[in-house]
Amino acid sequence: MDDMVERFRRLPTGNICDARGPGGNMVSAIRPVCHKMRLAGRAYTVKIPAGDNLGLHRAIYNAPAGSVLVVDAEGYAGGGVFGDIMATACQARGISGVVIDGACRDAVDLAELGFAVFSGAVNPGGTVKENPGELNQTITCGGVVVHPGDVVVGDLDGVVVVPAETAQSVLEKAEQKNRDEGMVRRRLLAGESTLTIFGLEGKLKGGEAATKA
């Protein structure tokens, strides 16, 4: 088991984004099929032509257990390139989840299976199976460049990608951010204000003075 991935799994994506800095969060259209879905794992990347999911079938049997399949489907939303049968196959293989820049289908069945699927759309239409696609290469998904082995984390807020080479430092910063926010919540419940805790009162006074001038 990848201890780093498990630690990332326990963190909100917002903390990870703050620790990572700009550029790692996918576009807001990439959403979980069900609000309870959450994923974390190392990226196994897949690039397929629009409307053709043969490469995605191939990836299921090439990706290591624990991987997240990150799929560049060219944003195709005219049919679902992934559904409940493929999700069942992924579960049998120990794959952690799927992120698709494109559409999936069988949303109700996916929710009942409990397999984490994040996609840009849902469409019941079918696909062809002609092109083997490209596996484990650098791709772009949801506006983010993804390399094989990058850490991918998703929750209801969306998906964030952390480059493998900076994952340890980002993880430590994100965990500290999470601890700091816990302290902030305790101070708020004790009666302090966000203006005081974050030192914002001075900025408000400066703004008021500028307005009056």
N, C-alpha and C positions, 0 to 999 in steps of 0.2 A: 504493500500500500504506500502511496506517495504522501508522506506526512505534510509536505508543503501544500499540496492540493487540498488536503483535509482541513488545514488551517484556513486557507482561502475560502473554503466552502462555508465556514462559520461566520464570515464577515459580510456585511451589506455591500452591494456594489458601489454605493455612494462613497463609503470609506476607501474602497480600493481605487476609485477614480481620483479622489483627492490625493491619495498617496502617489499614484502613478503620474499625475499631471495630465495636461491636455493630449488628446489624440487617441485614447484607447477605448472610448465608449462608442459602440455602434449606433447607427441612426435609430431614432425612436420607433420606426416601423417594425424593427426586429423585436418581437414580443413573445412571451410564453403563450402557448395554446390555452393553458389553464393557469389561473393566478397562483396556484399552490406550487407550480413547477419551479425547481431550482436546479442548477447544474454547476459543476466545477470539474475540470480535468485538463489534461494536456491536449492541445489541438492536433487532430489528424485531418489534414486539409484535403478537400475534394473540389475539383473544378469540372462542371458538366455543362454541355450545351443547353440552351433553353428548351424545355419540354422533353428532355431525354434523361432518364434516371439510371441507365445501365451502370455508369461509373459509381453511383451511390451504392448500388447493390454490391459492386466489386469492393468498395471501401469497407463495407461491413465485415468482410472476411479477410481484410488485410490489416485493419486497425488493431492495435494492442488493446487488451482489456483495460478499462478505466479511461479510455480516450473520449474526447468530445469530437464528433464529426462536424467540421466547419465547412459549409458547402457554398461555393459560389455557383449559383444556378442562373446567373445573369439577370437576377431580379425577376425571373419569369413567374407571373401570377395567373397564367391562363389554365393551369392545372396543378394538382398537387404532386410534387416529385417524391414525397415521403408520406407514408400512411401507417395504419396499425399493423399490417403484416410485417413491414420493414422494422417497425418499432419492436415487435416481438422477436424478430431475428437479432436486433441489437441487444435486447435484454439477455437473450441466450448466449451472446458473445461477451457479455460483461461491459458493453459500451455505456458510458455515463450519460450521454445526451447528444442532441443534434441541434446545430444552429444553421439555418438556411436563409440565404439571401435569395428568396423566391417563396413559393407557396408549398404548404403541406395540405393534407386532407385527413378525413376521419377524425375530426377534432374530439368528438365525444368519446370515441374508443380510445384515443390517445390519453385523454384525461383519466379514464377508468383504468388504463394500464399503469398509469403513474410514471410513464417514461417521459423525461423532460425533452420537449421539442419547442424551440424558439424559431419563429419564421416571420417573414415580412407580410404574409397573406395566408388565407385559407381558401381553397377552391376545390370543389369535388371532381373537377375534370381530371382525365388520365394523361399519361405520358407515353412516349415510345421508349424502346430499349435498343439503341443502335450504336451509340458511341461509348467506348470504354472510359472516356474522361481522363483526367490527370489526377494522380494521387500524390499526396505528401510533398507538394510543391508550394512555394509562396503564392498566396492568393490575396484578393481583396474581398471582404465580406462585410456588408453593412457599413461601407465607407472606411473600414479599418484594414490595414495590411496585417495579414496573419501568417506567421511562419510555423512550420511543423514544430511541435514541442512548446509553443507559447502556452501560458496558462489562460484558460477561458472560464469566466464566472458569469452566471446569469441568475437573475431573480426577477421579481415583478417590475422593477425599475428598468430593466434592460440587460444588455450584455457588455462586459468590459474584457479587453484582451491585454494581458501583461506579457511583455517580451520575456523569453526564458532567461536572458542574461541579466535582467534587472529584477527578476521575480522575488529573490530573497530580500532585497532592500525594500521593495514595494510592500511586501508582506509585513515586514517589521514596522514600517511607517503606518500601514493600515491598521495593524493591531493596536499601535499606540493611539491612533486617531479614535478608534473604537473605545478604548479605555478613557480617553479624555472626554468623549461625549457622554460616557456614563457619569463622570464627575460633574459635567455641566448640568445634566438632568437632575442630579441630587441637589445641586446648588439652586436650581430653579424651584424645585419643590420646597426648598428651605426659605424661599421668599425673595431671592435675588432676581435681577432682570437680565435679559440678554444684552441690553444696552451696557450694563455695568460689566458683566462677565467678559464681553468681547471688546470692551473699551470703545464703545461707539458714541458715548455721550459727547465727547469732544468734537467728533465729526458733525453731530447734529447742531451743536452750538455754532461751529464755524459756518455751517450752511445757513443757519438763521441769521447770522451776522451779515453774510454776503447778500442775503435776500433783502434785508433792511437797508443796506447801503445802496 
